Amino acid sequence: MAKTGRQRPVKICPVCQRPFSWRRKWKDSWDQVKYCSERCRRSKRCRPSC
Ligand SMILES: [Zn+2]
């Protein structure tokens, strides 16, 4: 069978606390990606208290 042991990197979104995996659109900026989605990225400064 083909090589299947290679996993895509996974990070935990600090906003929703969910793991998300590498996506092609992040191929050039994966190191800078911290949030799973644009929605989480925008809410990073908005805590429940606000
Ligand atoms: Zn998220």
mmCIF file of the protein (N, C-alpha, C, O) and its ligand, coordinates in Angstrom:
data_MODEL
# 
_entry.id   MODEL 
# 
loop_
_entity.id 
_entity.type 
_entity.pdbx_number_of_molecules 
1 polymer     1 
2 non-polymer 1 
# 
_entity_poly.entity_id                      1 
_entity_poly.type                           'polypeptide(L)' 
_entity_poly.nstd_linkage                   no 
_entity_poly.nstd_monomer                   no 
_entity_poly.pdbx_seq_one_letter_code       MAKTGRQRPVKICPVCQRPFSWRRKWKDSWDQVKYCSERCRRSKRCRPSC 
_entity_poly.pdbx_seq_one_letter_code_can   MAKTGRQRPVKICPVCQRPFSWRRKWKDSWDQVKYCSERCRRSKRCRPSC 
_entity_poly.pdbx_strand_id                 A 
# 
loop_
_entity_poly_seq.entity_id 
_entity_poly_seq.num 
_entity_poly_seq.mon_id 
_entity_poly_seq.hetero 
1 1  MET n 
1 2  ALA n 
1 3  LYS n 
1 4  THR n 
1 5  GLY n 
1 6  ARG n 
1 7  GLN n 
1 8  ARG n 
1 9  PRO n 
1 10 VAL n 
1 11 LYS n 
1 12 ILE n 
1 13 CYS n 
1 14 PRO n 
1 15 VAL n 
1 16 CYS n 
1 17 GLN n 
1 18 ARG n 
1 19 PRO n 
1 20 PHE n 
1 21 SER n 
1 22 TRP n 
1 23 ARG n 
1 24 ARG n 
1 25 LYS n 
1 26 TRP n 
1 27 LYS n 
1 28 ASP n 
1 29 SER n 
1 30 TRP n 
1 31 ASP n 
1 32 GLN n 
1 33 VAL n 
1 34 LYS n 
1 35 TYR n 
1 36 CYS n 
1 37 SER n 
1 38 GLU n 
1 39 ARG n 
1 40 CYS n 
1 41 ARG n 
1 42 ARG n 
1 43 SER n 
1 44 LYS n 
1 45 ARG n 
1 46 CYS n 
1 47 ARG n 
1 48 PRO n 
1 49 SER n 
1 50 CYS n 
# 
loop_
_struct_asym.id 
_struct_asym.entity_id 
A 1 
B 2 
# 
loop_
_chem_comp.id 
_chem_comp.type 
_chem_comp.mon_nstd_flag 
ALA 'L-peptide linking' y 
ARG 'L-peptide linking' y 
ASP 'L-peptide linking' y 
CYS 'L-peptide linking' y 
GLN 'L-peptide linking' y 
GLU 'L-peptide linking' y 
GLY 'peptide linking'   y 
ILE 'L-peptide linking' y 
LYS 'L-peptide linking' y 
MET 'L-peptide linking' y 
PHE 'L-peptide linking' y 
PRO 'L-peptide linking' y 
SER 'L-peptide linking' y 
THR 'L-peptide linking' y 
TRP 'L-peptide linking' y 
TYR 'L-peptide linking' y 
VAL 'L-peptide linking' y 
ZN  non-polymer         . 
# 
_pdbx_entity_nonpoly.entity_id   2 
_pdbx_entity_nonpoly.name        ? 
_pdbx_entity_nonpoly.comp_id     ZN 
# 
_pdbx_nonpoly_scheme.asym_id         B 
_pdbx_nonpoly_scheme.entity_id       2 
_pdbx_nonpoly_scheme.mon_id          ZN 
_pdbx_nonpoly_scheme.ndb_seq_num     1 
_pdbx_nonpoly_scheme.pdb_seq_num     101 
_pdbx_nonpoly_scheme.auth_seq_num    101 
_pdbx_nonpoly_scheme.pdb_mon_id      ZN 
_pdbx_nonpoly_scheme.auth_mon_id     ZN 
_pdbx_nonpoly_scheme.pdb_strand_id   A 
_pdbx_nonpoly_scheme.pdb_ins_code    . 
# 
loop_
_atom_site.group_PDB 
_atom_site.id 
_atom_site.type_symbol 
_atom_site.label_atom_id 
_atom_site.label_alt_id 
_atom_site.label_comp_id 
_atom_site.label_asym_id 
_atom_site.label_entity_id 
_atom_site.label_seq_id 
_atom_site.pdbx_PDB_ins_code 
_atom_site.Cartn_x 
_atom_site.Cartn_y 
_atom_site.Cartn_z 
_atom_site.occupancy 
_atom_site.B_iso_or_equiv 
_atom_site.pdbx_formal_charge 
_atom_site.auth_seq_id 
_atom_site.auth_comp_id 
_atom_site.auth_asym_id 
_atom_site.auth_atom_id 
_atom_site.pdbx_PDB_model_num 
ATOM   1   N  N  . MET A 1 1  ? 0.840   -1.210 0.000  1.00 0.00 ? 1   MET A N  1 
ATOM   2   C  CA . MET A 1 1  ? 0.000   0.000  0.000  1.00 0.00 ? 1   MET A CA 1 
ATOM   3   C  C  . MET A 1 1  ? 0.869   1.250  0.000  1.00 0.00 ? 1   MET A C  1 
ATOM   4   O  O  . MET A 1 1  ? 2.085   1.182  0.176  1.00 0.00 ? 1   MET A O  1 
ATOM   5   N  N  . ALA A 1 2  ? 0.244   2.350  -0.194 1.00 0.00 ? 2   ALA A N  1 
ATOM   6   C  CA . ALA A 1 2  ? 0.991   3.601  -0.250 1.00 0.00 ? 2   ALA A CA 1 
ATOM   7   C  C  . ALA A 1 2  ? 1.445   4.013  1.148  1.00 0.00 ? 2   ALA A C  1 
ATOM   8   O  O  . ALA A 1 2  ? 1.028   3.437  2.153  1.00 0.00 ? 2   ALA A O  1 
ATOM   9   N  N  . LYS A 1 3  ? 2.277   4.986  1.180  1.00 0.00 ? 3   LYS A N  1 
ATOM   10  C  CA . LYS A 1 3  ? 2.756   5.495  2.465  1.00 0.00 ? 3   LYS A CA 1 
ATOM   11  C  C  . LYS A 1 3  ? 1.616   6.210  3.191  1.00 0.00 ? 3   LYS A C  1 
ATOM   12  O  O  . LYS A 1 3  ? 1.039   7.174  2.689  1.00 0.00 ? 3   LYS A O  1 
ATOM   13  N  N  . THR A 1 4  ? 1.319   5.718  4.357  1.00 0.00 ? 4   THR A N  1 
ATOM   14  C  CA . THR A 1 4  ? 0.219   6.332  5.094  1.00 0.00 ? 4   THR A CA 1 
ATOM   15  C  C  . THR A 1 4  ? 0.653   6.781  6.482  1.00 0.00 ? 4   THR A C  1 
ATOM   16  O  O  . THR A 1 4  ? -0.162  7.283  7.256  1.00 0.00 ? 4   THR A O  1 
ATOM   17  N  N  . GLY A 1 5  ? 1.905   6.608  6.794  1.00 0.00 ? 5   GLY A N  1 
ATOM   18  C  CA . GLY A 1 5  ? 2.359   6.936  8.137  1.00 0.00 ? 5   GLY A CA 1 
ATOM   19  C  C  . GLY A 1 5  ? 2.579   8.417  8.364  1.00 0.00 ? 5   GLY A C  1 
ATOM   20  O  O  . GLY A 1 5  ? 2.844   8.846  9.488  1.00 0.00 ? 5   GLY A O  1 
ATOM   21  N  N  . ARG A 1 6  ? 2.472   9.187  7.321  1.00 0.00 ? 6   ARG A N  1 
ATOM   22  C  CA . ARG A 1 6  ? 2.738   10.615 7.483  1.00 0.00 ? 6   ARG A CA 1 
ATOM   23  C  C  . ARG A 1 6  ? 1.465   11.363 7.854  1.00 0.00 ? 6   ARG A C  1 
ATOM   24  O  O  . ARG A 1 6  ? 0.502   11.400 7.089  1.00 0.00 ? 6   ARG A O  1 
ATOM   25  N  N  . GLN A 1 7  ? 1.480   11.956 9.041  1.00 0.00 ? 7   GLN A N  1 
ATOM   26  C  CA . GLN A 1 7  ? 0.300   12.684 9.478  1.00 0.00 ? 7   GLN A CA 1 
ATOM   27  C  C  . GLN A 1 7  ? 0.474   14.172 9.251  1.00 0.00 ? 7   GLN A C  1 
ATOM   28  O  O  . GLN A 1 7  ? 1.578   14.716 9.277  1.00 0.00 ? 7   GLN A O  1 
ATOM   29  N  N  . ARG A 1 8  ? -0.632  14.785 9.035  1.00 0.00 ? 8   ARG A N  1 
ATOM   30  C  CA . ARG A 1 8  ? -0.578  16.242 8.915  1.00 0.00 ? 8   ARG A CA 1 
ATOM   31  C  C  . ARG A 1 8  ? -0.493  16.851 10.308 1.00 0.00 ? 8   ARG A C  1 
ATOM   32  O  O  . ARG A 1 8  ? -1.045  16.308 11.265 1.00 0.00 ? 8   ARG A O  1 
ATOM   33  N  N  . PRO A 1 9  ? 0.193   17.969 10.415 1.00 0.00 ? 9   PRO A N  1 
ATOM   34  C  CA . PRO A 1 9  ? 0.311   18.598 11.732 1.00 0.00 ? 9   PRO A CA 1 
ATOM   35  C  C  . PRO A 1 9  ? -1.033  19.057 12.274 1.00 0.00 ? 9   PRO A C  1 
ATOM   36  O  O  . PRO A 1 9  ? -1.942  19.411 11.522 1.00 0.00 ? 9   PRO A O  1 
ATOM   37  N  N  . VAL A 1 10 ? -1.134  19.044 13.573 1.00 0.00 ? 10  VAL A N  1 
ATOM   38  C  CA . VAL A 1 10 ? -2.374  19.446 14.231 1.00 0.00 ? 10  VAL A CA 1 
ATOM   39  C  C  . VAL A 1 10 ? -2.058  20.488 15.289 1.00 0.00 ? 10  VAL A C  1 
ATOM   40  O  O  . VAL A 1 10 ? -1.039  20.400 15.975 1.00 0.00 ? 10  VAL A O  1 
ATOM   41  N  N  . LYS A 1 11 ? -2.926  21.465 15.418 1.00 0.00 ? 11  LYS A N  1 
ATOM   42  C  CA . LYS A 1 11 ? -2.796  22.467 16.474 1.00 0.00 ? 11  LYS A CA 1 
ATOM   43  C  C  . LYS A 1 11 ? -4.113  22.581 17.214 1.00 0.00 ? 11  LYS A C  1 
ATOM   44  O  O  . LYS A 1 11 ? -5.167  22.185 16.715 1.00 0.00 ? 11  LYS A O  1 
ATOM   45  N  N  . ILE A 1 12 ? -4.028  23.139 18.429 1.00 0.00 ? 12  ILE A N  1 
ATOM   46  C  CA . ILE A 1 12 ? -5.242  23.356 19.204 1.00 0.00 ? 12  ILE A CA 1 
ATOM   47  C  C  . ILE A 1 12 ? -5.599  24.834 19.130 1.00 0.00 ? 12  ILE A C  1 
ATOM   48  O  O  . ILE A 1 12 ? -4.780  25.704 19.424 1.00 0.00 ? 12  ILE A O  1 
ATOM   49  N  N  . CYS A 1 13 ? -6.812  25.092 18.739 1.00 0.00 ? 13  CYS A N  1 
ATOM   50  C  CA . CYS A 1 13 ? -7.262  26.479 18.654 1.00 0.00 ? 13  CYS A CA 1 
ATOM   51  C  C  . CYS A 1 13 ? -7.460  27.026 20.062 1.00 0.00 ? 13  CYS A C  1 
ATOM   52  O  O  . CYS A 1 13 ? -8.211  26.435 20.839 1.00 0.00 ? 13  CYS A O  1 
ATOM   53  N  N  . PRO A 1 14 ? -6.819  28.127 20.416 1.00 0.00 ? 14  PRO A N  1 
ATOM   54  C  CA . PRO A 1 14 ? -6.944  28.677 21.775 1.00 0.00 ? 14  PRO A CA 1 
ATOM   55  C  C  . PRO A 1 14 ? -8.307  29.294 22.049 1.00 0.00 ? 14  PRO A C  1 
ATOM   56  O  O  . PRO A 1 14 ? -8.641  29.563 23.202 1.00 0.00 ? 14  PRO A O  1 
ATOM   57  N  N  . VAL A 1 15 ? -9.075  29.514 21.036 1.00 0.00 ? 15  VAL A N  1 
ATOM   58  C  CA . VAL A 1 15 ? -10.392 30.123 21.223 1.00 0.00 ? 15  VAL A CA 1 
ATOM   59  C  C  . VAL A 1 15 ? -11.459 29.063 21.485 1.00 0.00 ? 15  VAL A C  1 
ATOM   60  O  O  . VAL A 1 15 ? -12.191 29.142 22.471 1.00 0.00 ? 15  VAL A O  1 
ATOM   61  N  N  . CYS A 1 16 ? -11.540 28.090 20.616 1.00 0.00 ? 16  CYS A N  1 
ATOM   62  C  CA . CYS A 1 16 ? -12.578 27.075 20.769 1.00 0.00 ? 16  CYS A CA 1 
ATOM   63  C  C  . CYS A 1 16 ? -12.041 25.782 21.372 1.00 0.00 ? 16  CYS A C  1 
ATOM   64  O  O  . CYS A 1 16 ? -12.800 24.849 21.632 1.00 0.00 ? 16  CYS A O  1 
ATOM   65  N  N  . GLN A 1 17 ? -10.710 25.729 21.595 1.00 0.00 ? 17  GLN A N  1 
ATOM   66  C  CA . GLN A 1 17 ? -10.092 24.568 22.239 1.00 0.00 ? 17  GLN A CA 1 
ATOM   67  C  C  . GLN A 1 17 ? -10.256 23.289 21.433 1.00 0.00 ? 17  GLN A C  1 
ATOM   68  O  O  . GLN A 1 17 ? -10.230 22.194 21.995 1.00 0.00 ? 17  GLN A O  1 
ATOM   69  N  N  . ARG A 1 18 ? -10.418 23.414 20.163 1.00 0.00 ? 18  ARG A N  1 
ATOM   70  C  CA . ARG A 1 18 ? -10.566 22.224 19.329 1.00 0.00 ? 18  ARG A CA 1 
ATOM   71  C  C  . ARG A 1 18 ? -9.327  22.046 18.470 1.00 0.00 ? 18  ARG A C  1 
ATOM   72  O  O  . ARG A 1 18 ? -8.724  23.019 18.018 1.00 0.00 ? 18  ARG A O  1 
ATOM   73  N  N  . PRO A 1 19 ? -8.956  20.801 18.252 1.00 0.00 ? 19  PRO A N  1 
ATOM   74  C  CA . PRO A 1 19 ? -7.822  20.555 17.361 1.00 0.00 ? 19  PRO A CA 1 
ATOM   75  C  C  . PRO A 1 19 ? -8.208  20.773 15.913 1.00 0.00 ? 19  PRO A C  1 
ATOM   76  O  O  . PRO A 1 19 ? -9.313  20.441 15.483 1.00 0.00 ? 19  PRO A O  1 
ATOM   77  N  N  . PHE A 1 20 ? -7.288  21.327 15.189 1.00 0.00 ? 20  PHE A N  1 
ATOM   78  C  CA . PHE A 1 20 ? -7.512  21.484 13.745 1.00 0.00 ? 20  PHE A CA 1 
ATOM   79  C  C  . PHE A 1 20 ? -6.232  21.114 13.032 1.00 0.00 ? 20  PHE A C  1 
ATOM   80  O  O  . PHE A 1 20 ? -5.129  21.309 13.543 1.00 0.00 ? 20  PHE A O  1 
ATOM   81  N  N  . SER A 1 21 ? -6.401  20.586 11.863 1.00 0.00 ? 21  SER A N  1 
ATOM   82  C  CA . SER A 1 21 ? -5.243  20.070 11.136 1.00 0.00 ? 21  SER A CA 1 
ATOM   83  C  C  . SER A 1 21 ? -4.867  20.970 9.967  1.00 0.00 ? 21  SER A C  1 
ATOM   84  O  O  . SER A 1 21 ? -5.617  21.843 9.531  1.00 0.00 ? 21  SER A O  1 
ATOM   85  N  N  . TRP A 1 22 ? -3.701  20.710 9.507  1.00 0.00 ? 22  TRP A N  1 
ATOM   86  C  CA . TRP A 1 22 ? -3.126  21.482 8.404  1.00 0.00 ? 22  TRP A CA 1 
ATOM   87  C  C  . TRP A 1 22 ? -4.070  21.525 7.209  1.00 0.00 ? 22  TRP A C  1 
ATOM   88  O  O  . TRP A 1 22 ? -4.714  20.535 6.864  1.00 0.00 ? 22  TRP A O  1 
ATOM   89  N  N  . ARG A 1 23 ? -4.131  22.663 6.608  1.00 0.00 ? 23  ARG A N  1 
ATOM   90  C  CA . ARG A 1 23 ? -4.913  22.794 5.375  1.00 0.00 ? 23  ARG A CA 1 
ATOM   91  C  C  . ARG A 1 23 ? -4.043  23.390 4.300  1.00 0.00 ? 23  ARG A C  1 
ATOM   92  O  O  . ARG A 1 23 ? -3.075  24.105 4.557  1.00 0.00 ? 23  ARG A O  1 
ATOM   93  N  N  . ARG A 1 24 ? -4.426  23.067 3.095  1.00 0.00 ? 24  ARG A N  1 
ATOM   94  C  CA . ARG A 1 24 ? -3.591  23.504 1.966  1.00 0.00 ? 24  ARG A CA 1 
ATOM   95  C  C  . ARG A 1 24 ? -3.428  25.020 1.920  1.00 0.00 ? 24  ARG A C  1 
ATOM   96  O  O  . ARG A 1 24 ? -2.376  25.529 1.533  1.00 0.00 ? 24  ARG A O  1 
ATOM   97  N  N  . LYS A 1 25 ? -4.466  25.727 2.312  1.00 0.00 ? 25  LYS A N  1 
ATOM   98  C  CA . LYS A 1 25 ? -4.390  27.195 2.243  1.00 0.00 ? 25  LYS A CA 1 
ATOM   99  C  C  . LYS A 1 25 ? -3.358  27.760 3.212  1.00 0.00 ? 25  LYS A C  1 
ATOM   100 O  O  . LYS A 1 25 ? -2.945  28.914 3.099  1.00 0.00 ? 25  LYS A O  1 
ATOM   101 N  N  . TRP A 1 26 ? -2.949  26.926 4.166  1.00 0.00 ? 26  TRP A N  1 
ATOM   102 C  CA . TRP A 1 26 ? -1.957  27.379 5.144  1.00 0.00 ? 26  TRP A CA 1 
ATOM   103 C  C  . TRP A 1 26 ? -0.561  26.890 4.814  1.00 0.00 ? 26  TRP A C  1 
ATOM   104 O  O  . TRP A 1 26 ? 0.351   27.018 5.632  1.00 0.00 ? 26  TRP A O  1 
ATOM   105 N  N  . LYS A 1 27 ? -0.386  26.341 3.646  1.00 0.00 ? 27  LYS A N  1 
ATOM   106 C  CA . LYS A 1 27 ? 0.893   25.697 3.344  1.00 0.00 ? 27  LYS A CA 1 
ATOM   107 C  C  . LYS A 1 27 ? 2.067   26.658 3.468  1.00 0.00 ? 27  LYS A C  1 
ATOM   108 O  O  . LYS A 1 27 ? 3.189   26.234 3.747  1.00 0.00 ? 27  LYS A O  1 
ATOM   109 N  N  . ASP A 1 28 ? 1.825   27.928 3.268  1.00 0.00 ? 28  ASP A N  1 
ATOM   110 C  CA . ASP A 1 28 ? 2.918   28.899 3.344  1.00 0.00 ? 28  ASP A CA 1 
ATOM   111 C  C  . ASP A 1 28 ? 2.970   29.632 4.671  1.00 0.00 ? 28  ASP A C  1 
ATOM   112 O  O  . ASP A 1 28 ? 3.916   30.373 4.938  1.00 0.00 ? 28  ASP A O  1 
ATOM   113 N  N  . SER A 1 29 ? 1.963   29.429 5.501  1.00 0.00 ? 29  SER A N  1 
ATOM   114 C  CA . SER A 1 29 ? 1.916   30.218 6.737  1.00 0.00 ? 29  SER A CA 1 
ATOM   115 C  C  . SER A 1 29 ? 1.528   29.383 7.954  1.00 0.00 ? 29  SER A C  1 
ATOM   116 O  O  . SER A 1 29 ? 1.036   29.913 8.950  1.00 0.00 ? 29  SER A O  1 
ATOM   117 N  N  . TRP A 1 30 ? 1.748   28.093 7.865  1.00 0.00 ? 30  TRP A N  1 
ATOM   118 C  CA . TRP A 1 30 ? 1.330   27.215 8.969  1.00 0.00 ? 30  TRP A CA 1 
ATOM   119 C  C  . TRP A 1 30 ? 1.950   27.618 10.297 1.00 0.00 ? 30  TRP A C  1 
ATOM   120 O  O  . TRP A 1 30 ? 1.297   27.530 11.337 1.00 0.00 ? 30  TRP A O  1 
ATOM   121 N  N  . ASP A 1 31 ? 3.190   28.055 10.275 1.00 0.00 ? 31  ASP A N  1 
ATOM   122 C  CA . ASP A 1 31 ? 3.850   28.433 11.522 1.00 0.00 ? 31  ASP A CA 1 
ATOM   123 C  C  . ASP A 1 31 ? 3.156   29.611 12.198 1.00 0.00 ? 31  ASP A C  1 
ATOM   124 O  O  . ASP A 1 31 ? 3.256   29.789 13.412 1.00 0.00 ? 31  ASP A O  1 
ATOM   125 N  N  . GLN A 1 32 ? 2.472   30.389 11.423 1.00 0.00 ? 32  GLN A N  1 
ATOM   126 C  CA . GLN A 1 32 ? 1.824   31.576 11.974 1.00 0.00 ? 32  GLN A CA 1 
ATOM   127 C  C  . GLN A 1 32 ? 0.357   31.355 12.293 1.00 0.00 ? 32  GLN A C  1 
ATOM   128 O  O  . GLN A 1 32 ? -0.296  32.202 12.902 1.00 0.00 ? 32  GLN A O  1 
ATOM   129 N  N  . VAL A 1 33 ? -0.144  30.220 11.877 1.00 0.00 ? 33  VAL A N  1 
ATOM   130 C  CA . VAL A 1 33 ? -1.554  29.932 12.119 1.00 0.00 ? 33  VAL A CA 1 
ATOM   131 C  C  . VAL A 1 33 ? -1.762  29.549 13.574 1.00 0.00 ? 33  VAL A C  1 
ATOM   132 O  O  . VAL A 1 33 ? -1.079  28.666 14.091 1.00 0.00 ? 33  VAL A O  1 
ATOM   133 N  N  . LYS A 1 34 ? -2.700  30.206 14.231 1.00 0.00 ? 34  LYS A N  1 
ATOM   134 C  CA . LYS A 1 34 ? -2.981  29.899 15.634 1.00 0.00 ? 34  LYS A CA 1 
ATOM   135 C  C  . LYS A 1 34 ? -4.444  29.540 15.860 1.00 0.00 ? 34  LYS A C  1 
ATOM   136 O  O  . LYS A 1 34 ? -4.788  28.919 16.866 1.00 0.00 ? 34  LYS A O  1 
ATOM   137 N  N  . TYR A 1 35 ? -5.278  29.919 14.949 1.00 0.00 ? 35  TYR A N  1 
ATOM   138 C  CA . TYR A 1 35 ? -6.708  29.710 15.150 1.00 0.00 ? 35  TYR A CA 1 
ATOM   139 C  C  . TYR A 1 35 ? -7.290  28.858 14.027 1.00 0.00 ? 35  TYR A C  1 
ATOM   140 O  O  . TYR A 1 35 ? -6.802  28.864 12.897 1.00 0.00 ? 35  TYR A O  1 
ATOM   141 N  N  . CYS A 1 36 ? -8.335  28.136 14.369 1.00 0.00 ? 36  CYS A N  1 
ATOM   142 C  CA . CYS A 1 36 ? -8.862  27.164 13.418 1.00 0.00 ? 36  CYS A CA 1 
ATOM   143 C  C  . CYS A 1 36 ? -9.602  27.838 12.280 1.00 0.00 ? 36  CYS A C  1 
ATOM   144 O  O  . CYS A 1 36 ? -9.742  27.262 11.202 1.00 0.00 ? 36  CYS A O  1 
ATOM   145 N  N  . SER A 1 37 ? -10.069 29.035 12.505 1.00 0.00 ? 37  SER A N  1 
ATOM   146 C  CA . SER A 1 37 ? -10.888 29.663 11.483 1.00 0.00 ? 37  SER A CA 1 
ATOM   147 C  C  . SER A 1 37 ? -10.809 31.180 11.602 1.00 0.00 ? 37  SER A C  1 
ATOM   148 O  O  . SER A 1 37 ? -10.325 31.727 12.593 1.00 0.00 ? 37  SER A O  1 
ATOM   149 N  N  . GLU A 1 38 ? -11.288 31.821 10.586 1.00 0.00 ? 38  GLU A N  1 
ATOM   150 C  CA . GLU A 1 38 ? -11.323 33.279 10.611 1.00 0.00 ? 38  GLU A CA 1 
ATOM   151 C  C  . GLU A 1 38 ? -12.190 33.778 11.768 1.00 0.00 ? 38  GLU A C  1 
ATOM   152 O  O  . GLU A 1 38 ? -11.908 34.803 12.388 1.00 0.00 ? 38  GLU A O  1 
ATOM   153 N  N  . ARG A 1 39 ? -13.221 33.038 12.026 1.00 0.00 ? 39  ARG A N  1 
ATOM   154 C  CA . ARG A 1 39 ? -14.139 33.425 13.094 1.00 0.00 ? 39  ARG A CA 1 
ATOM   155 C  C  . ARG A 1 39 ? -13.432 33.422 14.453 1.00 0.00 ? 39  ARG A C  1 
ATOM   156 O  O  . ARG A 1 39 ? -13.583 34.353 15.244 1.00 0.00 ? 39  ARG A O  1 
ATOM   157 N  N  . CYS A 1 40 ? -12.669 32.374 14.708 1.00 0.00 ? 40  CYS A N  1 
ATOM   158 C  CA . CYS A 1 40 ? -11.937 32.306 15.967 1.00 0.00 ? 40  CYS A CA 1 
ATOM   159 C  C  . CYS A 1 40 ? -10.843 33.366 15.992 1.00 0.00 ? 40  CYS A C  1 
ATOM   160 O  O  . CYS A 1 40 ? -10.598 33.984 17.028 1.00 0.00 ? 40  CYS A O  1 
ATOM   161 N  N  . ARG A 1 41 ? -10.207 33.571 14.891 1.00 0.00 ? 41  ARG A N  1 
ATOM   162 C  CA . ARG A 1 41 ? -9.124  34.533 14.843 1.00 0.00 ? 41  ARG A CA 1 
ATOM   163 C  C  . ARG A 1 41 ? -9.624  35.931 15.198 1.00 0.00 ? 41  ARG A C  1 
ATOM   164 O  O  . ARG A 1 41 ? -8.935  36.703 15.865 1.00 0.00 ? 41  ARG A O  1 
ATOM   165 N  N  . ARG A 1 42 ? -10.806 36.233 14.748 1.00 0.00 ? 42  ARG A N  1 
ATOM   166 C  CA . ARG A 1 42 ? -11.361 37.556 15.028 1.00 0.00 ? 42  ARG A CA 1 
ATOM   167 C  C  . ARG A 1 42 ? -11.854 37.690 16.451 1.00 0.00 ? 42  ARG A C  1 
ATOM   168 O  O  . ARG A 1 42 ? -11.931 38.797 16.983 1.00 0.00 ? 42  ARG A O  1 
ATOM   169 N  N  . SER A 1 43 ? -12.186 36.574 17.072 1.00 0.00 ? 43  SER A N  1 
ATOM   170 C  CA . SER A 1 43 ? -12.733 36.647 18.423 1.00 0.00 ? 43  SER A CA 1 
ATOM   171 C  C  . SER A 1 43 ? -11.652 36.487 19.486 1.00 0.00 ? 43  SER A C  1 
ATOM   172 O  O  . SER A 1 43 ? -11.950 36.405 20.677 1.00 0.00 ? 43  SER A O  1 
ATOM   173 N  N  . LYS A 1 44 ? -10.405 36.443 19.052 1.00 0.00 ? 44  LYS A N  1 
ATOM   174 C  CA . LYS A 1 44 ? -9.338  36.161 20.001 1.00 0.00 ? 44  LYS A CA 1 
ATOM   175 C  C  . LYS A 1 44 ? -9.233  37.189 21.115 1.00 0.00 ? 44  LYS A C  1 
ATOM   176 O  O  . LYS A 1 44 ? -8.806  36.868 22.224 1.00 0.00 ? 44  LYS A O  1 
ATOM   177 N  N  . ARG A 1 45 ? -9.618  38.414 20.824 1.00 0.00 ? 45  ARG A N  1 
ATOM   178 C  CA . ARG A 1 45 ? -9.515  39.454 21.850 1.00 0.00 ? 45  ARG A CA 1 
ATOM   179 C  C  . ARG A 1 45 ? -10.835 39.662 22.565 1.00 0.00 ? 45  ARG A C  1 
ATOM   180 O  O  . ARG A 1 45 ? -10.935 40.439 23.515 1.00 0.00 ? 45  ARG A O  1 
ATOM   181 N  N  . CYS A 1 46 ? -11.832 38.960 22.096 1.00 0.00 ? 46  CYS A N  1 
ATOM   182 C  CA . CYS A 1 46 ? -13.153 39.144 22.682 1.00 0.00 ? 46  CYS A CA 1 
ATOM   183 C  C  . CYS A 1 46 ? -13.449 37.987 23.616 1.00 0.00 ? 46  CYS A C  1 
ATOM   184 O  O  . CYS A 1 46 ? -13.894 36.926 23.178 1.00 0.00 ? 46  CYS A O  1 
ATOM   185 N  N  . ARG A 1 47 ? -13.208 38.186 24.881 1.00 0.00 ? 47  ARG A N  1 
ATOM   186 C  CA . ARG A 1 47 ? -13.470 37.137 25.846 1.00 0.00 ? 47  ARG A CA 1 
ATOM   187 C  C  . ARG A 1 47 ? -14.948 37.154 26.248 1.00 0.00 ? 47  ARG A C  1 
ATOM   188 O  O  . ARG A 1 47 ? -15.659 38.124 25.986 1.00 0.00 ? 47  ARG A O  1 
ATOM   189 N  N  . PRO A 1 48 ? -15.396 36.078 26.881 1.00 0.00 ? 48  PRO A N  1 
ATOM   190 C  CA . PRO A 1 48 ? -16.807 36.023 27.268 1.00 0.00 ? 48  PRO A CA 1 
ATOM   191 C  C  . PRO A 1 48 ? -17.264 37.247 28.052 1.00 0.00 ? 48  PRO A C  1 
ATOM   192 O  O  . PRO A 1 48 ? -18.435 37.622 27.995 1.00 0.00 ? 48  PRO A O  1 
ATOM   193 N  N  . SER A 1 49 ? -16.359 37.860 28.770 1.00 0.00 ? 49  SER A N  1 
ATOM   194 C  CA . SER A 1 49 ? -16.742 39.010 29.585 1.00 0.00 ? 49  SER A CA 1 
ATOM   195 C  C  . SER A 1 49 ? -17.042 40.257 28.757 1.00 0.00 ? 49  SER A C  1 
ATOM   196 O  O  . SER A 1 49 ? -17.622 41.218 29.262 1.00 0.00 ? 49  SER A O  1 
ATOM   197 N  N  . CYS A 1 50 ? -16.657 40.239 27.516 1.00 0.00 ? 50  CYS A N  1 
ATOM   198 C  CA . CYS A 1 50 ? -16.912 41.431 26.694 1.00 0.00 ? 50  CYS A CA 1 
ATOM   199 C  C  . CYS A 1 50 ? -18.073 41.140 25.777 1.00 0.00 ? 50  CYS A C  1 
ATOM   200 O  O  . CYS A 1 50 ? -18.469 42.001 24.990 1.00 0.00 ? 50  CYS A O  1 
HETATM 201 ZN ZN . ZN  B 2 .  ? -11.303 27.765 16.870 1.00 0.00 2 101 ZN  A ZN 1 
# 
